[in-house]
Every structure is written in structure tokens, then in C-alpha cells.
Amino acid sequence: MVTRKLAAWAAIIAIPTALTGYFGQNLPYPGYEQWWGFVVSTALIVVTAGGLYLYLKRRNWL
């Protein structure tokens, strides 16, 4: 049970890490140097991490 919870939290933390790693590169991406680029990347992080949290909560992993 403890291993499941640790794995679930690790997966939830991995999503923002991966997305900020992608959007944090010094390469142009859609929204680079635009005000809405930050908003889109932040919303993407919140929605995906929150969605995974809800999914894992329903599956009784958390």
C-alpha cells in the first residue's frame, strides 16, 4: 500500500517536471515570449496533474 502511494505521488510530480522541462527549454515553442504562453503552460500543468490525481484517487492509489 505504501509503495502504491509513493508511486502515485511520484507520477503526479513527474508531470509538472516533464512539462516545465519542455517549456523551460531555450527553444521557441508555440507561445514563446508571449503572455499567453505562460498561461497555457501553467494551465496544462495544473490540468494534467489534477486529472492524474483524480484518476489515481478513484482507483484507490491515494
TIZA-431541 format. One record per atom (N, C-alpha, C): residue number from 0; chain; atom name; z, y, x. Coordinates in pm, 1 decimal. Example, Ala and Ser with C-alpha at 12.3 -4.5 7.8 and 13.67 -1.06 7.14 Angstrom:
BEGIN
num: 0 | chaine: A | atome: N | zz: 780.0 | yy: -569.0 | xx: 1319.0
num: 0 | chaine: A | atome: CA | zz: 780.0 | yy: -450.0 | xx: 1230.0
num: 0 | chaine: A | atome: C | zz: 780.0 | yy: -330.0 | xx: 1320.0
num: 1 | chaine: A | atome: N | zz: 708.0 | yy: -225.0 | xx: 1285.0
num: 1 | chaine: A | atome: CA | zz: 714.0 | yy: -106.0 | xx: 1367.0
num: 1 | chaine: A | atome: C | zz: 787.0 | yy: 3.0 | xx: 1290.0
***
This chain:
BEGIN
num: 0 | chaine: A | atome: N | zz: 0.0 | yy: -119.2 | xx: 81.8
num: 0 | chaine: A | atome: CA | zz: 0.0 | yy: 0.0 | xx: 0.0
num: 0 | chaine: A | atome: C | zz: 0.0 | yy: 126.7 | xx: 87.0
num: 1 | chaine: A | atome: N | zz: 78.5 | yy: 126.2 | xx: 192.1
num: 1 | chaine: A | atome: CA | zz: 83.9 | yy: 242.6 | xx: 280.8
num: 1 | chaine: A | atome: C | zz: -50.3 | yy: 261.5 | xx: 350.9
num: 2 | chaine: A | atome: N | zz: -112.3 | yy: 152.0 | xx: 391.4
num: 2 | chaine: A | atome: CA | zz: -241.6 | yy: 160.2 | xx: 458.7
num: 2 | chaine: A | atome: C | zz: -347.1 | yy: 219.0 | xx: 366.3
num: 3 | chaine: A | atome: N | zz: -344.2 | yy: 181.0 | xx: 239.9
num: 3 | chaine: A | atome: CA | zz: -438.6 | yy: 237.0 | xx: 142.4
num: 3 | chaine: A | atome: C | zz: -422.3 | yy: 387.6 | xx: 129.8
num: 4 | chaine: A | atome: N | zz: -298.4 | yy: 431.8 | xx: 119.8
num: 4 | chaine: A | atome: CA | zz: -274.0 | yy: 575.4 | xx: 105.0
num: 4 | chaine: A | atome: C | zz: -317.9 | yy: 652.2 | xx: 229.3
num: 5 | chaine: A | atome: N | zz: -289.1 | yy: 598.2 | xx: 345.2
num: 5 | chaine: A | atome: CA | zz: -331.8 | yy: 664.5 | xx: 468.5
num: 5 | chaine: A | atome: C | zz: -483.9 | yy: 670.0 | xx: 478.6
num: 6 | chaine: A | atome: N | zz: -549.7 | yy: 561.7 | xx: 441.9
num: 6 | chaine: A | atome: CA | zz: -696.4 | yy: 559.2 | xx: 445.2
num: 6 | chaine: A | atome: C | zz: -754.7 | yy: 657.6 | xx: 344.4
num: 7 | chaine: A | atome: N | zz: -693.7 | yy: 667.4 | xx: 227.9
num: 7 | chaine: A | atome: CA | zz: -741.9 | yy: 760.0 | xx: 125.9
num: 7 | chaine: A | atome: C | zz: -727.6 | yy: 904.5 | xx: 173.1
num: 8 | chaine: A | atome: N | zz: -612.6 | yy: 938.4 | xx: 229.0
num: 8 | chaine: A | atome: CA | zz: -593.3 | yy: 1075.2 | xx: 277.9
num: 8 | chaine: A | atome: C | zz: -684.1 | yy: 1105.0 | xx: 396.3
num: 9 | chaine: A | atome: N | zz: -707.4 | yy: 1006.8 | xx: 479.9
num: 9 | chaine: A | atome: CA | zz: -799.1 | yy: 1026.3 | xx: 592.7
num: 9 | chaine: A | atome: C | zz: -940.4 | yy: 1054.7 | xx: 542.7
num: 10 | chaine: A | atome: N | zz: -982.5 | yy: 985.9 | xx: 437.6
num: 10 | chaine: A | atome: CA | zz: -1115.2 | yy: 1009.7 | xx: 380.3
num: 10 | chaine: A | atome: C | zz: -1123.6 | yy: 1149.0 | xx: 319.1
num: 11 | chaine: A | atome: N | zz: -1018.4 | yy: 1190.9 | xx: 251.8
num: 11 | chaine: A | atome: CA | zz: -1017.8 | yy: 1324.0 | xx: 190.3
num: 11 | chaine: A | atome: C | zz: -1023.3 | yy: 1432.3 | xx: 297.8
num: 12 | chaine: A | atome: N | zz: -952.1 | yy: 1412.8 | xx: 406.4
num: 12 | chaine: A | atome: CA | zz: -951.3 | yy: 1510.9 | xx: 515.1
num: 12 | chaine: A | atome: C | zz: -1083.0 | yy: 1508.6 | xx: 592.6
num: 13 | chaine: A | atome: N | zz: -1149.6 | yy: 1394.6 | xx: 596.4
num: 13 | chaine: A | atome: CA | zz: -1274.9 | yy: 1382.8 | xx: 671.5
num: 13 | chaine: A | atome: C | zz: -1387.6 | yy: 1464.9 | xx: 609.2
num: 14 | chaine: A | atome: N | zz: -1386.6 | yy: 1481.6 | xx: 478.6
num: 14 | chaine: A | atome: CA | zz: -1494.1 | yy: 1556.3 | xx: 412.1
num: 14 | chaine: A | atome: C | zz: -1496.8 | yy: 1702.6 | xx: 456.5
num: 15 | chaine: A | atome: N | zz: -1385.1 | yy: 1775.8 | xx: 446.8
num: 15 | chaine: A | atome: CA | zz: -1391.1 | yy: 1914.4 | xx: 495.3
num: 15 | chaine: A | atome: C | zz: -1423.3 | yy: 1924.0 | xx: 644.1
num: 16 | chaine: A | atome: N | zz: -1376.1 | yy: 1828.2 | xx: 721.4
num: 16 | chaine: A | atome: CA | zz: -1404.9 | yy: 1828.6 | xx: 864.5
num: 16 | chaine: A | atome: C | zz: -1554.4 | yy: 1814.0 | xx: 889.7
num: 17 | chaine: A | atome: N | zz: -1617.6 | yy: 1720.9 | xx: 819.6
num: 17 | chaine: A | atome: CA | zz: -1761.3 | yy: 1699.2 | xx: 837.2
num: 17 | chaine: A | atome: C | zz: -1842.5 | yy: 1819.4 | xx: 788.9
num: 18 | chaine: A | atome: N | zz: -1804.7 | yy: 1874.7 | xx: 675.3
num: 18 | chaine: A | atome: CA | zz: -1880.2 | yy: 1988.2 | xx: 622.0
num: 18 | chaine: A | atome: C | zz: -1864.1 | yy: 2113.5 | xx: 707.5
num: 19 | chaine: A | atome: N | zz: -1743.8 | yy: 2140.5 | xx: 755.2
num: 19 | chaine: A | atome: CA | zz: -1727.7 | yy: 2257.2 | xx: 841.9
num: 19 | chaine: A | atome: C | zz: -1793.0 | yy: 2233.2 | xx: 976.9
num: 20 | chaine: A | atome: N | zz: -1800.4 | yy: 2109.8 | xx: 1019.4
num: 20 | chaine: A | atome: CA | zz: -1873.3 | yy: 2079.1 | xx: 1141.8
num: 20 | chaine: A | atome: C | zz: -2021.2 | yy: 2108.3 | xx: 1126.1
num: 21 | chaine: A | atome: N | zz: -2075.6 | yy: 2076.6 | xx: 1009.5
num: 21 | chaine: A | atome: CA | zz: -2217.0 | yy: 2104.5 | xx: 983.5
num: 21 | chaine: A | atome: C | zz: -2241.1 | yy: 2254.6 | xx: 968.3
num: 22 | chaine: A | atome: N | zz: -2163.8 | yy: 2318.5 | xx: 881.6
num: 22 | chaine: A | atome: CA | zz: -2184.6 | yy: 2460.6 | xx: 856.0
num: 22 | chaine: A | atome: C | zz: -2133.8 | yy: 2547.9 | xx: 970.1
num: 23 | chaine: A | atome: N | zz: -2051.6 | yy: 2494.3 | xx: 1057.9
num: 23 | chaine: A | atome: CA | zz: -1998.2 | yy: 2572.2 | xx: 1167.9
num: 23 | chaine: A | atome: C | zz: -2087.0 | yy: 2573.3 | xx: 1290.3
num: 24 | chaine: A | atome: N | zz: -2197.0 | yy: 2500.9 | xx: 1284.5
num: 24 | chaine: A | atome: CA | zz: -2289.2 | yy: 2499.6 | xx: 1397.4
num: 24 | chaine: A | atome: C | zz: -2353.1 | yy: 2636.8 | xx: 1412.9
num: 25 | chaine: A | atome: N | zz: -2396.9 | yy: 2664.6 | xx: 1531.2
num: 25 | chaine: A | atome: CA | zz: -2463.2 | yy: 2792.4 | xx: 1556.8
num: 25 | chaine: A | atome: C | zz: -2613.0 | yy: 2783.0 | xx: 1531.7
num: 26 | chaine: A | atome: N | zz: -2648.5 | yy: 2705.8 | xx: 1433.8
num: 26 | chaine: A | atome: CA | zz: -2788.2 | yy: 2689.7 | xx: 1395.5
num: 26 | chaine: A | atome: C | zz: -2807.4 | yy: 2745.9 | xx: 1255.7
num: 27 | chaine: A | atome: N | zz: -2920.9 | yy: 2804.5 | xx: 1230.2
num: 27 | chaine: A | atome: CA | zz: -2945.0 | yy: 2856.5 | xx: 1095.5
num: 27 | chaine: A | atome: C | zz: -2950.8 | yy: 2744.3 | xx: 991.7
num: 28 | chaine: A | atome: N | zz: -2890.0 | yy: 2766.4 | xx: 880.9
num: 28 | chaine: A | atome: CA | zz: -2894.9 | yy: 2676.9 | xx: 765.8
num: 28 | chaine: A | atome: C | zz: -2910.5 | yy: 2765.8 | xx: 642.9
num: 29 | chaine: A | atome: N | zz: -2943.0 | yy: 2709.9 | xx: 529.0
num: 29 | chaine: A | atome: CA | zz: -2957.5 | yy: 2794.5 | xx: 410.2
num: 29 | chaine: A | atome: C | zz: -2829.2 | yy: 2873.5 | xx: 382.9
num: 30 | chaine: A | atome: N | zz: -2838.6 | yy: 3003.0 | xx: 381.7
num: 30 | chaine: A | atome: CA | zz: -2723.8 | yy: 3089.3 | xx: 359.6
num: 30 | chaine: A | atome: C | zz: -2660.8 | yy: 3140.8 | xx: 487.0
num: 31 | chaine: A | atome: N | zz: -2718.5 | yy: 3108.2 | xx: 599.8
num: 31 | chaine: A | atome: CA | zz: -2666.7 | yy: 3153.7 | xx: 728.7
num: 31 | chaine: A | atome: C | zz: -2670.6 | yy: 3305.8 | xx: 734.1
num: 32 | chaine: A | atome: N | zz: -2561.4 | yy: 3367.0 | xx: 770.2
num: 32 | chaine: A | atome: CA | zz: -2546.1 | yy: 3512.6 | xx: 778.5
num: 32 | chaine: A | atome: C | zz: -2567.7 | yy: 3582.2 | xx: 644.1
num: 33 | chaine: A | atome: N | zz: -2542.4 | yy: 3513.4 | xx: 537.4
num: 33 | chaine: A | atome: CA | zz: -2547.4 | yy: 3571.7 | xx: 403.5
num: 33 | chaine: A | atome: C | zz: -2407.8 | yy: 3559.2 | xx: 342.2
num: 34 | chaine: A | atome: N | zz: -2371.7 | yy: 3649.8 | xx: 254.0
num: 34 | chaine: A | atome: CA | zz: -2238.9 | yy: 3645.5 | xx: 193.7
num: 34 | chaine: A | atome: C | zz: -2221.1 | yy: 3520.2 | xx: 109.4
num: 35 | chaine: A | atome: N | zz: -2326.8 | yy: 3473.5 | xx: 46.8
num: 35 | chaine: A | atome: CA | zz: -2314.0 | yy: 3358.7 | xx: -42.4
num: 35 | chaine: A | atome: C | zz: -2309.5 | yy: 3227.1 | xx: 33.9
num: 36 | chaine: A | atome: N | zz: -2347.4 | yy: 3227.2 | xx: 160.8
num: 36 | chaine: A | atome: CA | zz: -2340.3 | yy: 3104.9 | xx: 241.1
num: 36 | chaine: A | atome: C | zz: -2197.4 | yy: 3056.6 | xx: 257.0
num: 37 | chaine: A | atome: N | zz: -2105.2 | yy: 3150.0 | xx: 280.6
num: 37 | chaine: A | atome: CA | zz: -1963.9 | yy: 3115.0 | xx: 291.4
num: 37 | chaine: A | atome: C | zz: -1911.0 | yy: 3062.2 | xx: 159.0
num: 38 | chaine: A | atome: N | zz: -1949.6 | yy: 3127.2 | xx: 50.1
num: 38 | chaine: A | atome: CA | zz: -1902.6 | yy: 3085.9 | xx: -82.3
num: 38 | chaine: A | atome: C | zz: -1952.9 | yy: 2945.9 | xx: -115.4
num: 39 | chaine: A | atome: N | zz: -2079.0 | yy: 2919.5 | xx: -87.0
num: 39 | chaine: A | atome: CA | zz: -2136.8 | yy: 2788.2 | xx: -116.3
num: 39 | chaine: A | atome: C | zz: -2071.1 | yy: 2679.5 | xx: -32.0
num: 40 | chaine: A | atome: N | zz: -2051.8 | yy: 2704.6 | xx: 96.3
num: 40 | chaine: A | atome: CA | zz: -1990.5 | yy: 2602.5 | xx: 181.4
num: 40 | chaine: A | atome: C | zz: -1845.4 | yy: 2577.7 | xx: 142.2
num: 41 | chaine: A | atome: N | zz: -1772.0 | yy: 2682.6 | xx: 106.2
num: 41 | chaine: A | atome: CA | zz: -1633.6 | yy: 2665.7 | xx: 62.0
num: 41 | chaine: A | atome: C | zz: -1627.5 | yy: 2589.7 | xx: -69.8
num: 42 | chaine: A | atome: N | zz: -1713.9 | yy: 2624.6 | xx: -163.2
num: 42 | chaine: A | atome: CA | zz: -1717.0 | yy: 2554.1 | xx: -291.3
num: 42 | chaine: A | atome: C | zz: -1754.6 | yy: 2407.8 | xx: -272.6
num: 43 | chaine: A | atome: N | zz: -1848.1 | yy: 2380.5 | xx: -183.9
num: 43 | chaine: A | atome: CA | zz: -1888.5 | yy: 2242.7 | xx: -156.6
num: 43 | chaine: A | atome: C | zz: -1771.6 | yy: 2161.9 | xx: -101.4
num: 44 | chaine: A | atome: N | zz: -1694.7 | yy: 2221.8 | xx: -12.5
num: 44 | chaine: A | atome: CA | zz: -1578.3 | yy: 2153.8 | xx: 44.4
num: 44 | chaine: A | atome: C | zz: -1474.2 | yy: 2125.7 | xx: -63.4
num: 45 | chaine: A | atome: N | zz: -1443.4 | yy: 2225.1 | xx: -145.3
num: 45 | chaine: A | atome: CA | zz: -1340.9 | yy: 2208.9 | xx: -248.7
num: 45 | chaine: A | atome: C | zz: -1384.0 | yy: 2106.1 | xx: -352.9
num: 46 | chaine: A | atome: N | zz: -1508.5 | yy: 2112.4 | xx: -396.1
num: 46 | chaine: A | atome: CA | zz: -1556.9 | yy: 2020.3 | xx: -499.6
num: 46 | chaine: A | atome: C | zz: -1561.8 | yy: 1876.4 | xx: -448.6
num: 47 | chaine: A | atome: N | zz: -1613.2 | yy: 1854.9 | xx: -328.5
num: 47 | chaine: A | atome: CA | zz: -1623.2 | yy: 1717.5 | xx: -278.7
num: 47 | chaine: A | atome: C | zz: -1486.6 | yy: 1658.5 | xx: -246.2
num: 48 | chaine: A | atome: N | zz: -1399.4 | yy: 1735.9 | xx: -183.1
num: 48 | chaine: A | atome: CA | zz: -1265.4 | yy: 1684.8 | xx: -152.3
num: 48 | chaine: A | atome: C | zz: -1185.9 | yy: 1663.0 | xx: -280.4
num: 49 | chaine: A | atome: N | zz: -1196.4 | yy: 1755.3 | xx: -374.2
num: 49 | chaine: A | atome: CA | zz: -1127.5 | yy: 1739.4 | xx: -502.6
num: 49 | chaine: A | atome: C | zz: -1181.0 | yy: 1622.0 | xx: -582.6
num: 50 | chaine: A | atome: N | zz: -1311.9 | yy: 1604.0 | xx: -580.6
num: 50 | chaine: A | atome: CA | zz: -1371.2 | yy: 1489.8 | xx: -650.3
num: 50 | chaine: A | atome: C | zz: -1327.6 | yy: 1357.3 | xx: -591.6
num: 51 | chaine: A | atome: N | zz: -1323.8 | yy: 1349.9 | xx: -459.5
num: 51 | chaine: A | atome: CA | zz: -1277.1 | yy: 1227.1 | xx: -395.2
num: 51 | chaine: A | atome: C | zz: -1129.9 | yy: 1203.3 | xx: -424.6
num: 52 | chaine: A | atome: N | zz: -1049.7 | yy: 1309.6 | xx: -426.7
num: 52 | chaine: A | atome: CA | zz: -908.1 | yy: 1296.2 | xx: -460.3
num: 52 | chaine: A | atome: C | zz: -891.6 | yy: 1238.3 | xx: -600.7
num: 53 | chaine: A | atome: N | zz: -964.4 | yy: 1294.0 | xx: -697.1
num: 53 | chaine: A | atome: CA | zz: -954.5 | yy: 1243.8 | xx: -834.6
num: 53 | chaine: A | atome: C | zz: -1001.9 | yy: 1099.4 | xx: -845.4
num: 54 | chaine: A | atome: N | zz: -1109.1 | yy: 1066.4 | xx: -775.9
num: 54 | chaine: A | atome: CA | zz: -1160.8 | yy: 929.6 | xx: -776.9
num: 54 | chaine: A | atome: C | zz: -1057.7 | yy: 831.6 | xx: -721.5
num: 55 | chaine: A | atome: N | zz: -999.4 | yy: 866.8 | xx: -607.5
num: 55 | chaine: A | atome: CA | zz: -900.6 | yy: 778.0 | xx: -546.1
num: 55 | chaine: A | atome: C | zz: -771.9 | yy: 771.9 | xx: -627.6
num: 56 | chaine: A | atome: N | zz: -736.9 | yy: 879.6 | xx: -694.2
num: 56 | chaine: A | atome: CA | zz: -618.1 | yy: 880.5 | xx: -780.3
num: 56 | chaine: A | atome: C | zz: -638.4 | yy: 786.9 | xx: -899.2
num: 57 | chaine: A | atome: N | zz: -757.5 | yy: 787.7 | xx: -957.8
num: 57 | chaine: A | atome: CA | zz: -786.1 | yy: 698.4 | xx: -1071.2
num: 57 | chaine: A | atome: C | zz: -790.1 | yy: 552.2 | xx: -1029.8
num: 58 | chaine: A | atome: N | zz: -829.4 | yy: 525.6 | xx: -906.3
num: 58 | chaine: A | atome: CA | zz: -834.3 | yy: 388.7 | xx: -854.2
num: 58 | chaine: A | atome: C | zz: -699.7 | yy: 341.9 | xx: -799.9
num: 59 | chaine: A | atome: N | zz: -596.4 | yy: 424.5 | xx: -816.4
num: 59 | chaine: A | atome: CA | zz: -459.8 | yy: 394.7 | xx: -769.9
num: 59 | chaine: A | atome: C | zz: -450.7 | yy: 376.0 | xx: -619.0
num: 60 | chaine: A | atome: N | zz: -528.8 | yy: 451.6 | xx: -545.4
num: 60 | chaine: A | atome: CA | zz: -517.8 | yy: 450.4 | xx: -399.8
num: 60 | chaine: A | atome: C | zz: -420.4 | yy: 557.8 | xx: -354.2
num: 61 | chaine: A | atome: N | zz: -394.3 | yy: 653.9 | xx: -438.5
num: 61 | chaine: A | atome: CA | zz: -299.0 | yy: 760.3 | xx: -404.9
num: 61 | chaine: A | atome: C | zz: -181.1 | yy: 755.2 | xx: -499.0
***
